[in-house]
Amino acid sequence: MRQQLTVLTLGVTDLDESKRFYIDGLGWTPTLDVPGEVVFFQIAGGQLLALFGKRDLEADADGQALSDPGAAPISLGYNVDSEAEVVEALAQAEAAGATIIKPAQRADFGGFHGYFADPSGFRWEVVYNAGFHIADDGTVSIGAVP
């Protein structure tokens, strides 16, 4: 795996309230806003910050309990360039001692993804999304999804 973090997803308790905080309160401009589902902001170093409903994030990670008091409601995103790279990255993480939470599979948004937890329980989503483009310097941009 490349040493990079492309998306930090916060599992928020109230998506609309969180959007108001970041957009109206802090003055941030969304890069992509899917009403009622998710909002992305471009942040330092070309990375993305995503706001996603806490329960939706839990469901997306195959029920990995975010309600567990020891589990932070976040996931760390590792975007790759193909479905094969999703499978390879998950296998590498598992060989290194990670627990596979959700095996590589089709995602509801049309991409391909899986989740693993590192030895401390932090969740990583390994994802191929044709609409996300990662430059050589790690900058993430969002384009049209084919």
CORPEZI-V865761 format. One record per pair of residues at least 4 apart in sequence whose ideal C-beta (glycine too) atoms are under 7 Angstrom apart, sorted by sequence separation. I is the first residue (numbers start at 0). J is the second residue. If there is no record, write none. Layout:
I & J
I & J
//
This chain:
13 & 17
14 & 18
15 & 19
16 & 20
17 & 21
18 & 22
19 & 23
20 & 24
21 & 25
33 & 37
42 & 46
51 & 55
52 & 56
53 & 57
54 & 58
55 & 59
56 & 60
58 & 62
80 & 84
82 & 86
83 & 87
84 & 88
85 & 89
86 & 90
87 & 91
88 & 92
89 & 93
90 & 94
91 & 95
93 & 97
106 & 110
116 & 120
117 & 121
133 & 137
134 & 138
19 & 24
20 & 25
22 & 27
42 & 47
51 & 56
57 & 62
65 & 70
79 & 84
92 & 97
106 & 111
116 & 121
11 & 17
21 & 27
32 & 38
41 & 47
42 & 48
57 & 63
64 & 70
79 & 85
93 & 99
105 & 111
106 & 112
116 & 122
117 & 123
133 & 139
22 & 29
40 & 47
57 & 64
65 & 72
31 & 39
39 & 47
40 & 48
57 & 65
103 & 111
114 & 122
115 & 123
131 & 139
132 & 140
29 & 38
30 & 39
56 & 65
79 & 88
104 & 113
114 & 123
29 & 39
30 & 40
39 & 49
89 & 99
103 & 113
114 & 124
131 & 141
132 & 142
29 & 40
30 & 41
77 & 88
102 & 113
130 & 141
37 & 49
38 & 50
53 & 65
101 & 113
112 & 124
113 & 125
130 & 142
27 & 40
37 & 50
101 & 114
112 & 125
130 & 143
37 & 51
60 & 74
89 & 103
99 & 113
100 & 114
112 & 126
130 & 144
100 & 115
129 & 144
56 & 72
99 & 115
100 & 116
110 & 126
111 & 127
129 & 145
30 & 47
86 & 103
98 & 115
110 & 127
56 & 74
85 & 103
97 & 115
98 & 116
110 & 128
21 & 40
53 & 72
97 & 116
110 & 129
18 & 38
97 & 117
108 & 128
93 & 115
96 & 118
100 & 122
92 & 115
89 & 113
85 & 111
89 & 115
85 & 112
85 & 113
21 & 50
82 & 111
18 & 50
17 & 50
109 & 144
14 & 50
89 & 125
63 & 100
88 & 125
14 & 52
7 & 46
11 & 50
61 & 100
6 & 46
60 & 100
61 & 101
85 & 125
5 & 46
6 & 47
7 & 48
8 & 49
9 & 50
10 & 51
11 & 52
12 & 53
60 & 101
85 & 126
4 & 46
5 & 47
11 & 53
85 & 127
6 & 49
8 & 51
10 & 53
84 & 127
82 & 127
10 & 56
75 & 121
77 & 123
79 & 125
81 & 127
10 & 57
75 & 122
77 & 124
80 & 127
8 & 56
74 & 122
75 & 123
76 & 124
77 & 125
78 & 126
79 & 127
74 & 123
70 & 120
74 & 124
76 & 126
78 & 128
63 & 114
69 & 120
61 & 114
78 & 131
60 & 114
10 & 65
78 & 133
63 & 122
78 & 139
10 & 72
60 & 122
9 & 72
10 & 73
9 & 73
8 & 73
7 & 73
8 & 74
7 & 75
8 & 76
7 & 76
6 & 76
4 & 75
5 & 76
4 & 76
5 & 77
6 & 78
5 & 78
0 & 77
0 & 88
0 & 91
45 & 136
45 & 137
47 & 139
44 & 137
45 & 138
46 & 139
45 & 139
39 & 141
31 & 141
30 & 141
5 & 133
6 & 139
3 & 137
5 & 139
//
